[in-house]
Amino acid sequence: MSPITHATHGTARSVGGPNGGQRRPARATGKGSTRLGIDLAKTIGGRLRSIRKSQKVRLVELAESSGVDAATISRIETGRMTGTLESHAKLARALGVKLTQLYSGIEEAQAREVVTIQPAATRGEVYVHETGKSAMAMLTTEVLKKKLMPVLITIEPGGSTHKEENRVGTEKFLYVLEGNVDVKLAEDTHHLKRGSSLYFDASVPHVLTNAGPKTARCLAVTTPPAL
């Protein structure tokens, strides 16, 4: 079985990929990823409810002491609305806590939400070049929502990637994991061996070729993501 076949998990039908290649979606990878961004309304509301409950303060009592309508407090606690900074300040003061305590943990929660884990046995998307001798496997999910696009490129002997010319302002980093890779960058060709790296302006036309006798693999990281 060829290395490219190993890289493509799942049996979903092929659909059109970028620049004439084939795109082969793999099995769902939902278990390893989290959505970007958190629901601030639910986070603040949950924090407010936790503080109020810990102090054994009834909702109507908090409404009276804070001057914030009970219905509004209820909607904040259940995440149906975020509330205003003014209402947050009133509620925090009525509960005898600092406003920062009401917001405690939000930044940490946001940091956790941007973590994406992709098990080794899965690949979110794989693009196979029309020659069938090169493949690009996405190493994370929802790439267009991220600032970096990490890709594993596999090139069989005699194979090459499709010609890329990304938009101005796009940069790319290449690191050769196995084999030898020739990178044609405009009119220049850079010969990279295992352990070599190349950083360049991805808006310049570029093609990766494997002129060696063994399968070549390299890590490519593009920023911002470009398909």
N, C-alpha and C positions, 0 to 999 in steps of 0.2 A: 504494500500500500504506500502510495507516495506521501511525502510530508504535507502536501497541500490537502490531500484527502483527510489526513489526521486533523488538520486545522479546522475543517468544516464539520461541525457537529449538527445533528438533526437532519431531517429528511424533508423539510419544507421545500416547495417548488421554487425554482429560481425565477427571479424577476430582474428587470433591467437594472444594472448597476452604473456607476459613474464612468464616463468616457468609454462606453461600449462594452464594459466588462459585465460580469454576472454578479448579482448580489444574492447571496444565499443566507437567509435569516436562520439563526440557530434556535434551539429550544429556548423557551422563556427563561429569563435570568432574574426574575422578580425577587427571589429570596435574597440575593446579594446586594441589592441596591436600595437606596432611600431617595425620596423625592427631594429636590432642592428647595430650600426655604421652609420655615415653620409657620404654623398658624399662630400668629402673635395674639390674636383675640383669645384663643383657647389657652395659650400659655399664661397670659396675664390673668385671665379669668380663673384658671385653675389655681394659680398662686394666691389670688385674693380669697377664693373660697377656702383654701387650706388654712390661711392665716385666721380667717374669721371663725372657722370651725374649731381651730386649736384654742381660741380664746372663749369658745362657747358663747359667741355673740350671735343672736338671731338676726335674720335679714332685716326685719322691721326695725330692730334696735339700731342697726348700723345705718339704716336710712334716716332715722331720726337724728342720730348724733353727727352724721356727715352732711346732711342736707341734700343727699343724692337720692332720687326717687327709687323706691324699692324695686320697681319693675326694671329700671335701668341697671341696678346692681345685679339683678337676676340674669339679665341678658348678657352682662359682662362676664359673670361667673360661668355661664353655660357656653360662652364663646360665640354667641350670636352677634355681639358687637364688641369693638375694642374699647370704646370709651375715650374720653379726652384726657389730656394731661391734667387739666383742672380737676376733673372728677376723680382721677387717680390720686391726686394730692389730697383731696378732701377725705377720701376713703382711708388713705394711709394715716393721715392725721387722726381720724376718728378711732383707728385701731391702735394708735400709739406706736406706729412703726415708721421707719424712714421710707421715703419713696423708692430708694434704691433696693430696699428689701422686697418690695413688690415686684421689682424687675429682676430680682436675683435669679441667676441661672439661665436667663434668656440667651445671652451670648454663647454660653456653653452648649445650649441646646441647638443653636444655629450651627455651631461648629460640628456637632455630631451629625446633623442632617446632611452636610455636604460630603460625608464619607460614603464611598461606593465600594463594595466588595464584590469581585467577580471570581467565583471559584475556577480553579484551573481546568475543570472538566467542561466549562462552558465558554462560548464565545458569542457575544451579543450579535455581531454582524460580521460577515466575511465577504470581501469582494474578490472575485477571481478575474484576472486579466483575460481578455479574449483568446490569447495564445494558449491559455491553460498552464503556463509555466511560472506564474507569479500570483501571489495571494496577499491580501491585506486584511488582517483580523483586528477588529476594534478591541482594545483592552479595557474598555470601560463602557458604561451605558449612558444614554442621553447626552451624547458628546456635544451637541449644539447648545446645551445649557451650561457647559463648562468652559473654562478658560484655556484648557489644554486638550489636545486630542492625541492620546497615545495609541500607536498602531504597531503590530508585529508584522513585518514584511518578510515573506518567504519567496525566494526566487530559485527555481530549478536551474541546473546548468544550461546555458544557452538562452535562458529566459530574461525578460526585462519587464519593468513596470510600465504602465501607460505614461505618456508625457503629461506632466503637471505644470501648471502655471497659475498659481494662486493669486488672489487679489493683493494689491499693494498694501504693505504693512504686515503681511503674514511672514512668520519666521519658522524655520524647521531645524530640528536637531536630529542627527542620525548617529546611531552607535551600532557597530557591527558585532553581532553575537557569535556568528559562525560563518566560515567561508570568506570569500573575497567579493567585494562589490565595487563596481565602477560607477561613479556618479558623474553623468554628463550635465554640467551646469553651464548653460548658454554655450559658449564655444570652448569651454575648458572641461577637461575630464580629470576627476580625482580618483585615485586608486586607493581603496580602503581595505585593510586586512582586519582580521579578528582583533577586537580591542580598540580599533581606530574610531574616531568620531568626526563629524562634520557639522558645522553650524552655518546656516546661510539664509539669504533672503529668498523665501519661497515664491515670490512673485516672478523670479527669474525662471524660465523654462528649464525643467530638469527631468532626467530619466535615470533609473537605476538598472544596471545590467550585471548579470552574473556570467563572467567569461571563464570561470574556473570549472574544475571537474566535479566539485561537490556542491550540495545544496547550501545556499547562503541564507542567513536570517539576520535581520537587523531591527532594532527598535527605532521608530520614528515618532517624534513628538512635534506636533504643529500647534502654533498659537498665533491668533485665535483659531479655533477649529474651522476647518474648511473641507467641504466635500465636493 
